[in-house]
């Protein structure tokens, strides 16, 4: 088997031409596509990192707002509790005042009834005294003497108490 130099040179030349054609027809477009894809992936990663940073910032803001809302809710609850306590104290104070008024009114009514009963007893005692005295004396008293006798008896009855 003989190696023909012309055939070898021709094959090498064809191979080099094939490489040159492939370089221009295949490698450059493939390289361009790979660079575009690399840039797109890089941009997507940067966008994702930016979105993650934004999400972290939003999470921090939401956490701060939530904490602020909880604090506000606690303040509202505390104010409501203070208001309820103040209203309770006012109601208790008003009830005590009302109870004291009722007690004073009851004492006044009792005193009034006592005085009324004492007056009735005095009148009844005076009538009985007059009746007993008229029976004992067996004489009829005139109105002036009768009044003096009753007044004297009432004064003596008042001193005894």
Secondary structure as GFF3:
##gff-version 3
##sequence-region A 1 161
A	DSSP	alpha_helix	5	22	.	.	.	ID=ss1
A	DSSP	pi_helix	23	27	.	.	.	ID=ss2
A	DSSP	alpha_helix	28	137	.	.	.	ID=ss3
A	DSSP	alpha_helix	143	160	.	.	.	ID=ss4
###
